[in-house]
Amino acid sequence: MAERLGDGEWSFEVEESWAKIPDEIVLGDCAAVGVDSKDNVYAFNRGDHPIAVFDQAGNLLRTPGARASSPGPTASTWRPTTQSG
């Protein structure tokens, strides 16, 4: 049986196999998750690839903002772009 998190309308089932990540990419603990207008999922994590972008099916699309070798914030070096039209 799948683990359920949350309550009421904010209740979710954990799907352990959803994210399809190549073996050479290791993500750390996830600090936040966001979804854009195209239903891409952005996972902000504490690994060497602090931003991981997935499609609805869990396929890894890209990992912008690879962590720099020096300490300090890295997410500010990459900003999502919006397309008009």
Phi, psi and omega per residue, in radians:
M1 nan 2.380 -3.093
A2 -1.293 2.551 3.089
E3 -1.257 2.379 3.109
R4 -1.930 2.391 3.107
L5 -2.117 2.597 3.090
G6 1.510 -3.060 -3.104
D7 -2.401 2.670 3.034
G8 0.972 -2.327 -3.117
E9 -1.234 -0.228 3.092
W10 -1.801 0.797 3.130
S11 -1.914 2.337 -3.057
F12 -2.348 2.598 3.013
E13 -1.688 2.397 3.095
V14 -1.363 2.246 3.089
E15 -2.042 1.597 -3.044
E16 -0.990 -0.551 -3.058
S17 -1.694 0.181 -3.071
W18 -1.106 -0.885 -3.081
A19 -1.325 2.177 3.108
K20 -1.819 1.786 -3.025
I21 -2.077 2.259 3.091
P22 -1.039 2.616 -3.105
D23 -0.997 -0.540 -3.078
E24 -1.347 -0.140 3.113
I25 -1.914 2.160 3.122
V26 -2.055 2.127 3.089
L27 -1.670 2.597 3.107
G28 -1.622 -2.893 3.097
D29 -1.014 2.378 -3.112
C30 -1.471 2.156 -3.113
A31 -1.649 -0.479 -3.121
A32 -2.818 2.740 3.111
V33 -2.360 2.449 3.071
G34 -2.392 2.803 3.123
V35 -2.279 2.349 3.124
D36 -1.645 -3.087 -3.079
S37 -1.172 -0.254 3.110
K38 -1.759 0.218 -3.124
D39 1.122 0.388 2.975
N40 -1.319 2.493 -3.099
V41 -1.831 2.225 3.135
Y42 -1.860 2.067 3.114
A43 -1.885 2.011 3.120
F44 -1.668 2.028 -2.983
N45 -2.328 3.026 -3.051
R46 -1.767 0.494 3.120
G47 -1.701 -2.950 3.131
D48 -1.220 -0.290 3.086
H49 -2.087 1.481 -2.958
P50 -1.145 -0.295 3.068
I51 -2.190 2.139 3.082
A52 -2.123 2.247 -3.105
V53 -1.944 2.207 -3.103
F54 -2.098 2.656 2.970
D55 -1.472 3.139 -3.099
Q56 -1.002 -0.572 -3.090
A57 -1.449 -0.047 3.130
G58 1.611 0.126 3.095
N59 -1.317 2.272 3.117
L60 -1.225 2.103 -3.140
L61 -1.583 -0.766 -3.117
R62 -2.913 2.851 3.077
T63 -2.299 1.273 3.124
P64 -1.206 2.723 3.056
G65 1.356 0.709 3.108
A66 -0.960 2.439 -3.038
R67 -1.066 2.360 3.101
A68 -1.316 2.808 -3.132
S69 -1.315 -0.351 3.111
S70 -1.639 2.639 -3.135
P71 -1.196 2.756 3.096
G72 2.255 2.995 -3.090
P73 -1.132 2.477 3.107
T74 -2.081 -0.436 -3.095
A75 -1.094 -0.494 -3.110
S76 -1.242 -0.206 -3.138
T77 -1.447 -0.113 3.141
W78 -2.340 2.224 3.104
R79 -2.166 2.336 3.091
P80 -1.130 2.532 3.102
T81 -1.797 2.664 3.079
T82 -1.940 2.569 3.123
Q83 -1.951 2.302 3.080
S84 -1.701 2.700 3.070
G85 2.027 nan nan
